[in-house]
Amino acid sequence: MVHYLLGPENPTKSCKSRGLNLHVHLKNTHETARAIKGMPIQKATKYLKDVTLQKQCVPFGGVCRCARAKQWGWTQHRWPKESAEFLLHMLKNKESNAECKGLGIDSLVIEHIQVNKPPKM
């Protein structure tokens, strides 16, 4: 059975998606997930598609100083393509889970997102 760290307030009005042991960089995925937290799902999908096309950036700490990250209040940014594509697949999965539950896709918001380190083999 799957155990999530944070349970929803109302399970009938929420949906979940999960990925395990994926081959993406931890820091890139963490920073990308932090950038989309709190966004509506359609806005997050558009943002991640723009990141893969390098039209928008993901704010990072410690790398690449440039003016593109000013919209986030940062001066450092990157375009983590693999992490953005992985999170896009997770959002599509979340949309399909919401449709199965009968929830409206327009009202979905990313309230909780978590990135963990994979186990060592």
Backbone bond lengths (Angstrom), bond angles and torsions (degrees), N, CA, C in turn:
res aa  C-N    CA-C-N  psi(-1)  N-CA   C-N-CA  omega(-1)  CA-C   N-CA-C  phi
1 M - - - 1.451 - - 1.525 109.89 -
2 V 1.305 115.89 142.16 1.455 122.58 -178.83 1.517 109.38 -82.07
3 H 1.328 116.64 133.22 1.462 121.50 177.66 1.525 108.65 -119.20
4 Y 1.324 116.48 121.97 1.452 121.87 178.42 1.519 108.61 -99.36
5 L 1.315 116.51 147.49 1.448 121.29 -178.65 1.528 111.56 -68.07
6 L 1.295 117.97 -41.85 1.455 122.60 -176.49 1.519 109.38 -115.86
7 G 1.312 116.89 121.35 1.462 120.81 178.21 1.520 111.07 -88.35
8 P 1.331 118.16 150.00 1.461 120.49 -179.94 1.531 110.78 -74.99
9 E 1.331 115.35 154.03 1.462 120.12 177.89 1.524 110.78 -67.15
10 N 1.327 116.72 -42.21 1.455 122.08 179.61 1.530 108.41 -128.08
11 P 1.347 118.13 99.10 1.473 120.06 -175.04 1.527 114.55 -63.52
12 T 1.327 118.63 -22.79 1.460 120.11 -179.84 1.525 112.26 -75.39
13 K 1.342 117.21 -20.13 1.457 120.97 -178.76 1.524 112.33 -111.55
14 S 1.324 117.00 25.22 1.462 120.16 -179.81 1.525 109.92 -136.98
15 C 1.332 116.04 159.79 1.467 121.40 176.40 1.525 108.02 -140.07
16 K 1.328 115.43 156.63 1.460 121.10 -175.16 1.526 110.00 -131.47
17 S 1.327 115.25 157.80 1.457 121.55 170.23 1.521 107.17 -145.99
18 R 1.343 115.34 157.12 1.452 118.81 -172.99 1.531 110.68 -152.24
19 G 1.320 116.72 144.46 1.456 122.87 173.92 1.518 108.83 -130.78
20 L 1.310 117.51 138.48 1.463 121.83 -176.95 1.521 111.68 -122.07
21 N 1.337 115.96 141.10 1.464 124.26 172.98 1.531 113.06 48.99
22 L 1.314 115.75 52.05 1.459 121.34 -177.22 1.527 110.56 -92.87
23 H 1.310 116.82 149.16 1.451 122.48 -176.91 1.523 110.51 -91.81
24 V 1.322 115.40 72.47 1.460 122.15 173.78 1.525 107.12 -133.52
25 H 1.312 116.73 157.67 1.451 120.75 -179.47 1.525 110.34 -70.86
26 L 1.323 115.86 135.43 1.457 121.49 -175.21 1.525 111.90 -64.69
27 K 1.329 117.61 -50.05 1.459 120.18 -175.97 1.528 111.62 -65.88
28 N 1.326 116.87 -42.00 1.462 119.76 179.20 1.526 110.88 -61.19
29 T 1.341 116.58 -44.52 1.458 120.45 -179.14 1.522 110.70 -68.03
30 H 1.324 117.11 -37.78 1.466 120.70 178.73 1.524 111.39 -63.02
31 E 1.320 116.53 -46.62 1.476 120.32 -179.68 1.527 111.62 -66.63
32 T 1.327 117.45 -37.49 1.463 120.95 178.43 1.522 110.37 -67.78
33 A 1.324 117.17 -41.66 1.459 121.17 178.51 1.526 110.65 -64.65
34 R 1.325 116.72 -38.10 1.461 120.46 178.10 1.528 111.23 -64.42
35 A 1.331 115.99 -33.22 1.465 120.12 -179.05 1.529 111.75 -70.53
36 I 1.348 118.53 -32.98 1.474 119.79 -176.76 1.523 113.22 -94.96
37 K 1.322 118.00 -4.13 1.461 120.17 179.87 1.530 110.00 -64.28
38 G 1.327 115.92 130.40 1.458 121.66 -179.73 1.521 114.47 91.34
39 M 1.323 117.35 -6.58 1.472 121.01 179.94 1.526 110.35 -84.21
40 P 1.328 117.39 149.67 1.468 119.55 167.10 1.529 108.84 -63.94
41 I 1.316 116.57 152.61 1.468 120.52 -171.69 1.533 112.39 -65.28
42 Q 1.320 118.18 -33.60 1.467 119.62 179.23 1.529 111.28 -71.12
43 K 1.333 116.72 -38.47 1.464 120.42 177.80 1.531 110.51 -67.76
44 A 1.336 116.84 -38.53 1.460 121.07 178.78 1.530 110.78 -65.96
45 T 1.331 116.93 -39.25 1.457 120.86 178.31 1.526 110.54 -63.48
46 K 1.325 117.39 -44.76 1.468 121.31 178.57 1.532 110.40 -63.82
47 Y 1.326 116.43 -41.14 1.470 120.82 179.61 1.526 111.11 -62.69
48 L 1.333 117.53 -44.98 1.463 120.46 -179.00 1.530 112.14 -67.68
49 K 1.337 116.80 -34.34 1.465 119.49 175.17 1.525 110.55 -65.67
50 D 1.338 116.92 -38.61 1.463 120.85 177.06 1.528 111.59 -66.92
51 V 1.337 117.32 -34.12 1.466 120.57 177.55 1.523 109.95 -65.24
52 T 1.337 117.96 -41.49 1.469 119.48 179.38 1.525 111.89 -66.55
53 L 1.340 116.84 -28.29 1.471 121.02 177.64 1.529 112.45 -91.45
54 Q 1.342 117.86 1.88 1.458 126.13 -178.46 1.526 113.25 60.10
55 K 1.334 116.63 35.80 1.461 120.85 173.76 1.524 110.63 -90.86
56 Q 1.332 117.25 -31.62 1.458 122.97 174.91 1.520 108.18 -126.31
57 C 1.328 116.76 159.59 1.458 119.90 -176.77 1.528 110.25 -117.96
58 V 1.332 114.61 165.45 1.455 122.37 175.12 1.519 107.01 -105.67
59 P 1.337 119.06 126.80 1.468 120.00 -179.59 1.528 110.66 -69.16
60 F 1.328 116.11 131.91 1.463 124.03 179.89 1.513 109.13 -126.40
61 G 1.298 116.34 163.30 1.451 121.37 173.42 1.516 110.35 -106.35
62 G 1.339 117.73 130.63 1.445 121.30 171.11 1.512 117.84 91.66
63 V 1.328 120.27 6.70 1.461 120.58 -177.73 1.525 110.99 -140.61
64 C 1.305 117.20 154.11 1.460 126.30 163.75 1.527 114.62 45.59
65 R 1.313 117.12 78.42 1.462 119.39 178.84 1.518 110.69 -76.35
66 C 1.332 115.87 128.21 1.450 120.46 -177.72 1.528 108.47 -163.37
67 A 1.311 117.19 165.01 1.459 121.52 -176.35 1.528 113.31 -79.75
68 R 1.335 118.95 -9.93 1.463 120.27 -176.93 1.517 113.22 -65.61
69 A 1.308 118.69 -25.97 1.458 121.90 -176.87 1.530 112.06 -86.64
70 K 1.331 118.56 6.49 1.458 121.00 -179.00 1.519 112.76 -63.89
71 Q 1.341 118.62 -26.99 1.462 120.98 179.28 1.523 111.18 -64.51
72 W 1.342 116.96 -22.23 1.461 121.67 179.44 1.527 111.54 -98.44
73 G 1.329 117.76 -6.84 1.447 120.75 -176.47 1.523 112.14 84.09
74 W 1.322 118.18 18.47 1.455 123.88 179.58 1.523 109.02 -119.68
75 T 1.327 116.48 168.42 1.456 119.89 174.41 1.518 111.35 -115.60
76 Q 1.340 118.19 -0.28 1.452 121.48 -175.97 1.522 110.12 -123.05
77 H 1.327 116.58 141.51 1.454 120.26 -174.57 1.530 111.41 -154.75
78 R 1.326 115.59 168.51 1.459 123.61 172.46 1.522 108.41 -152.59
79 W 1.350 114.80 175.19 1.461 121.77 174.50 1.529 108.55 -125.12
80 P 1.330 119.80 82.59 1.470 121.36 -178.68 1.523 111.54 -77.17
81 K 1.324 116.55 92.93 1.455 122.17 -172.95 1.530 112.37 -65.08
82 E 1.345 117.87 -47.61 1.465 120.52 -177.93 1.527 111.64 -62.93
83 S 1.320 116.61 -42.64 1.465 120.49 -179.86 1.525 110.99 -65.99
84 A 1.326 116.51 -39.17 1.462 119.98 178.96 1.526 110.81 -65.80
85 E 1.337 116.96 -40.78 1.472 119.80 178.49 1.526 110.91 -65.64
86 F 1.331 117.56 -40.06 1.461 121.31 177.32 1.531 110.92 -61.42
87 L 1.335 116.57 -45.22 1.465 119.66 -179.91 1.529 111.48 -69.11
88 L 1.335 118.28 -30.08 1.465 120.76 174.10 1.525 111.10 -62.61
89 H 1.336 116.49 -42.26 1.470 119.79 177.10 1.524 111.00 -64.34
90 M 1.323 116.79 -36.46 1.470 120.23 177.88 1.534 110.80 -66.37
91 L 1.325 116.98 -38.67 1.463 120.00 178.89 1.526 111.36 -68.27
92 K 1.337 117.35 -37.16 1.467 120.08 175.95 1.517 110.66 -63.99
93 N 1.324 116.36 -40.02 1.457 121.04 176.57 1.520 110.74 -62.97
94 K 1.305 116.62 -40.90 1.465 120.92 179.09 1.522 111.03 -65.23
95 E 1.327 117.27 -39.09 1.467 120.84 177.18 1.525 111.21 -62.81
96 S 1.322 117.04 -43.23 1.466 119.32 179.91 1.523 111.26 -67.95
97 N 1.336 117.68 -35.43 1.464 120.36 175.14 1.524 111.43 -64.52
98 A 1.318 116.65 -36.82 1.464 120.69 178.34 1.527 110.76 -68.21
99 E 1.330 117.07 -39.28 1.465 119.76 177.69 1.523 111.21 -63.86
100 C 1.339 117.33 -38.91 1.473 120.82 178.42 1.527 111.41 -64.24
101 K 1.345 116.63 -33.15 1.464 120.47 179.06 1.523 112.64 -83.44
102 G 1.322 116.96 -10.91 1.461 120.67 -179.18 1.518 113.57 84.21
103 L 1.313 117.70 23.27 1.468 121.78 178.58 1.522 110.05 -90.75
104 G 1.317 116.63 151.51 1.463 121.23 177.58 1.515 111.05 -77.19
105 I 1.321 117.06 129.40 1.460 121.16 -178.33 1.532 110.90 -70.45
106 D 1.324 117.23 -28.47 1.466 120.27 -178.57 1.520 112.74 -64.86
107 S 1.325 117.25 -27.61 1.466 120.24 -175.79 1.526 113.65 -97.85
108 L 1.340 118.29 6.05 1.466 120.53 -179.66 1.524 111.04 -74.86
109 V 1.334 115.83 134.18 1.458 122.76 178.42 1.526 107.77 -131.17
110 I 1.317 117.14 141.99 1.460 121.55 178.14 1.527 107.61 -83.05
111 E 1.320 116.60 100.82 1.461 120.30 -179.36 1.519 112.31 -90.96
112 H 1.322 117.10 -35.98 1.461 120.54 -178.12 1.519 109.38 -135.29
113 I 1.324 115.89 129.96 1.458 120.86 175.94 1.521 106.83 -142.64
114 Q 1.328 115.85 136.84 1.450 120.10 -173.19 1.526 109.67 -138.34
115 V 1.322 116.35 136.78 1.457 122.49 178.35 1.517 107.33 -122.25
116 N 1.340 116.42 122.86 1.461 121.38 -179.99 1.520 110.91 -114.85
117 K 1.310 115.39 157.27 1.457 122.09 175.78 1.518 109.47 -72.69
118 P 1.338 119.09 133.90 1.475 119.87 178.75 1.527 110.39 -71.52
119 P 1.340 117.30 157.03 1.468 119.12 179.16 1.535 111.32 -70.78
120 K 1.311 115.71 149.43 1.472 120.43 178.36 1.515 109.29 -80.07
121 M 1.337 115.70 142.36 1.458 119.59 -179.95 1.519 110.81 -105.08
